[in-house]
Amino acid sequence: MSLEQNKAFVKKYIEELDTFQGPNPDMITDDFQVVVSAGEPFDAETYRGYAKDYYKSIPDNTHKTKAIYAEGDTVIAYITAGGTHKGELWGIPGTNKYVQDDAIAIFTLRGGKIARQQMIVDNLGMMEQIAHVRLEPLG
């Protein structure tokens, strides 16, 4: 696929995360892996389980692609996800607040599908929104 096709494919995949509440099985390879921040890789089923819990907490969650870049079979996207915190998330009961999570995701494509999704997610930013956690700047 061309660079523009790769970007359009990944953008569609991101949009469909909300429809499928996880990865669209038709858009990922059989050996698809996800890595979140510095964690260990996990498979599509584990990702779906995580997504299911996330959508229970934030049922109206919507992903948006803010910027997207491609080089070869690698696509990098700046993604925001936002919705109303209705249910328990990370042990914190629903607050009924609108919350937004930002992420940078690196997608590796193979054979016209996504083989790997590596994300750096601003979980601290989310915690600040739902639990009033604040860190003081260094210096």
N, C-alpha and C positions, 0 to 999 in steps of 0.2 A: 504494500500500500504506500501511497505517497505520504509526505509529512502532513499535508492538509487532511487526508483521509484518516491518518492515525489520530490526529487531534480531534476530528469529528467523532470518531469511534469512541475515544476515551470520554469525551464530553457527554455522549449519549449514555455510556456506562454510568457515569456519575449521576446523571439525571434519573436513570432507572434504579438507582439504589433505593429511592423512596418507594417506587412501585413494587419492587421485589423484596423490600426490607432486607437488603443484603445484595450480594452479587448476582446478576442475571446469569444463570447457568449456561446460556447460549453464547455468552461473550467471554468466557474464561476457559483456559485449558484444563485438561483432566488433572494436571499436577499443579494447579494454581496455588500460589502461596501469598500470604499477607504478613508483613512485618510492621508492627506499630512501635514507633520510636526505637528504642534499643532492645526491644524484646525479641523473643525467639519466633521464628516463622511458624505460622499455623495455616491449616488448610481451609477450603471453602466452607465446609460444614461448621467448623469452629467459628469462622467469621459470621456465618448466618446465625449461630446461637448468640454471639455477642450483639449482632444487629437487632435480633428479636428483643433482647432485654433492653437495648437502647430505645427502640421504638415503643416499648411499654412505658418507659419513663418520659419520652418526648414523642407522643403519638402523631403530632402534626409536623414532625421534623422534615425540613426541606433542604436539599443540597443545591448549591449554586457554584458554578465554575466562574471564578473572578478573573483568572488569567490562565493561559495554557500555552505551552511551548513544546516543540518536538525536535528531536535530532535522531535520525535513523529509526530504530525500533524502540526508542525511549521517549516517553511523553511525561512532562512535568506539569502539574496543575496546582494552582492555589484555589482551595475550596473553602467555602463557608457552609455551615449547616446550622439551622436555627429552628426553634420551635418552643412550645410551652412546656415547661418542666412540670408534668402532672403526676408522675409516679417516682418511686424510689430510684435513685441513681447513686452508685458508689456508697450506699448506706444512708443517703440523705433523702428524707421524705420529699415528695413533691412540694414545690413552692408556688406554683401557678405563675411563675415569672417567665417572660420570654428570655431565652438564653441562646447564645450563638457560640459556636465552636469553629475555630479556624484550623486549617491543616494545609500542609504541602505534601503532595503525593507524587511519587515517582512510579510510573507504570512501565513495565517491560512487556512488549508485545512479541508474540511468536505465532507464526502461522495464521495471522489475522485475528488472534484472540489475545486476551491479557493473561500472561503467565505469572506475573509477580506485581504486587502492589505494596510499595513501601511508603509509610506515612509518618510524618512528624506532626503530632497533634498537640494543640495548646490546651491540654487538660487542666493546667493551672488556671488559665483564663476562665474555663468553665467552672472550676471550683470557686473562684472568686465571685462568680455570678450567683451560684446556688447556695453557697455556704458562708459568704462574707469573709473568705480567707484573703488576707492581704499580706504580701511580703514587702518589706521596706527595701528601697533601692540600695545597692552596695555603694560604699564610698562615703 
